[in-house]
Amino acid sequence: MGYGIRLSDNPWDELDRIRFSAGSAEVFRNCLIILMSHSSDTIESIAERLGCGTDTVKRVRRLYRQGGASALRPIKPPGRPGRATPEYLAQMRLAVQANPMNLGYGFSVWSAKRLAEHLAKGTRIRRDQHHRNGGDRRAIGDRHQQRRRRDRHLHHRPLQRHRNVRQEGHREVGSGC
């Protein structure tokens, strides 16, 4: 049976250097997969020893064959660009460092909601526009709590009926003697 990946001294040293300078466990694991593949370990044994799936081992080996050692570093997927402008961030730094009472508010500690409202006045950027309920997490919790209270009796009724049946059954047994 052949080796999964053959490494010469230079690629081996490069993988070792990347592995020990890696800031992430994922890069460390990916390097180990390639090094263990050179050592004639099977895909299953590599996956078992590293605590990952065989598909992960196969994917990392394929990435290495296609792109070399640089392909072992994960690429951060692009996300939605942030809406916080440099002006917004500067305003937030100033507000966080200031006492809210000195800015005319009747409280002395910022909450996330109050800070967002304050920043919305000065920058016209609302950070909670993407939340259906305006960013108030308590409203979501309240809705769930109300449903639980409303539906609580549904969960206890079958148990109560079951208890009544069991009690009636015991009476019948006792009355027949």
C-alpha positions, -999 to +999 in steps of 0.1 A: +000+000+000+014+034-010+017+066+011-011+091+010+013+120+005+051+119+000+070+148+015+106+157+010+127+176+036+117+211+026+079+206+026+082+187+059+102+216+075+077+241+061+047+222+076+065+219+109+073+256+110+036+265+101+023+240+127+044+254+156+038+290+147+000+285+140-023+306+161-052+283+155-059+247+164-074+242+129-041+250+111-022+229+136-045+200+129-043+204+092-005+203+092-007+172+114-030+155+089-004+160+061+025+149+083+007+118+094-003+111+058+034+109+049+039+085+078+017+059+061-012+063+085-046+055+070-073+081+067-094+064+093-065+062+118-056+099+113-092+109+118-095+088+149-062+100+165-070+137+158-107+135+167-120+146+133-140+130+106-126+111+076-141+137+053-120+163+070-088+143+064-097+138+028-106+175+023-073+187+039-053+163+018-070+175-013-064+211-004-027+204+002-024+186-031-040+215-049-025+245-031+004+234-010+010+245+026-006+279+022-040+261+015-039+246+050-048+280+065-086+286+065-099+315+045-123+337+064-155+339+044-166+374+034-195+386+055-218+416+054-198+448+056-202+466+089-223+497+091-202+513+118-184+543+102-153+557+116-174+586+129-197+562+147-168+544+163-153+577+174-186+588+189-190+554+207-155+557+222-163+592+235-196+581+249-183+550+267-156+570+284-181+597+295-204+595+324-240+595+311-250+620+338-226+645+324-244+642+291-277+651+306-291+616+313-306+604+345-285+573+349-248+568+355-241+535+337-245+528+300-266+498+290-263+485+254-297+498+245-292+533+260-258+536+244-273+526+210-301+552+215-276+579+224-254+571+193-285+570+170-292+607+180-257+618+171-248+597+141-283+587+127-271+551+126-294+527+144-275+495+153-307+476+160-325+480+127-320+444+117-338+431+148-375+424+143-383+437+177-360+467+178-331+449+195-349+444+228-340+409+238-363+410+267-393+412+244-384+379+228-379+364+263-412+377+274-430+363+244-415+328+251-423+331+288-460+340+280-463+310+257-449+287+284-474+301+310-502+297+285-493+262+275-483+250+309-516+234+317-514+214+285-485+195+298-500+188+332-535+176+321-525+142+307-506+135+339-536+145+361-559+122+340-534+094+343-533+098+380-571+097+382-572+065+362-546+049+384-564+059+415-597+046+402-581+013+392-568+009+428-603+015+442-617-012+419-592-037+430-598-029+466-636-029+463-637-064+447-622-081+478 
